[in-house]
Amino acid sequence: MNHPKIAHCVETLCQKGCKEVSRLILTLERGEPVAEVLELPPAERQAVLDELKAIMAVYDERGSCGPD
């Protein structure tokens, strides 16, 4: 990921913790608004979602974090 706005957004969201990131992923997948990405164009929102999913895949493999 070499886009500073996307990287900053992902970092900000990840600071909320893995359970919240899991909830945010579900929200983004449903196309619902998430304040941290509202100003991004659709392609960049998708990039944020893709990056969050890639990061969370590590947790999913261990079964250690889900949205509850």
N, C-alpha and C positions, 0 to 999 in steps of 0.2 A: 504494500500500500504506500504510494508515494504522493498522495494528495493531502496537504496539511489540514484542510478543513475536515476531511473524513477521519483522519487520524486523531484529531483533537476531539471530535464527536465520539468516536469509539472509546477513547481514553476516559472521557467524562462519563459516559454510560457505564463503563466497566467499574468505575469507582463506586457505583451504587451497590455492588455485590452480585454474586452469581444468581441468586433467586430473583432479584429485581431485573437483571439482564434477561433471564429466561422469560419473565413476564413481558418485558419490552419486545422481545423477539416475536412472541405471539401477537402482541398488539400491532407491530409493524407488518406482520404477515397478513393480518386481517385488513390492512390498509387504514387503520385508525390512527389518529394524530398522536404524535409523540413530540413534546415541546422541543426537545434537543435537536430534532431533525426537520422541523417545520420550514425553516428557511432554506433548506437544501433542495435542489431540483430532484425530480424523481430518480434519475440515474445515480445520483450521489446517495440518496436515501437507500437505494438498493445495495449500493456498495457498503454502506454502514451495516445493513442487515446481513449481508454476506459475510462480512468480517466478524460480526458478533457471533454468527452461527459457527464459523470456523473456530473461534476462540472457545465457545461453549462446547464444542464437540469433545474436547479433552475432558470436561466434567461429565458429559453424558456417558462417555466410555466407562467411567468409574462409578456412575450412578450416584454421584455425590451432590448433584444440584439440579433441582427442577423447580418449576413455578408453583408447585403445591396445588 
